[in-house]
């Protein structure tokens, strides 16, 4: 029997609060958090998050960034996966928070 989608993750995922967004600064060496991308939050966990962006040219696998998800303070993260949704002209990414 295949694993259900909720069991494919290593951490428990949570639905975002209504209206919450993620803000991303693609310059991980920036002194101040100045986001240049905004994303919808697909899900959250204590180790990372899934996001959906309108920009399909940004955030390649392995890239570092700073992100503020919902009400959290900005965190350094790494892009661990990316998928293009051609029907919606959107990019979905998975970020893992750096320790």
Buried (B, 14 or more C-beta within 10 A) or exposed (E): EEEEEEEEBEEEBEEBEEEBBBBBBBEBEBEEBEBEBEBBBBBBBEBBBBBBBEBEEBBEEEBBBBBBBBEEEBBBBBBEEBEEEEEEEBBBBBBBBEE
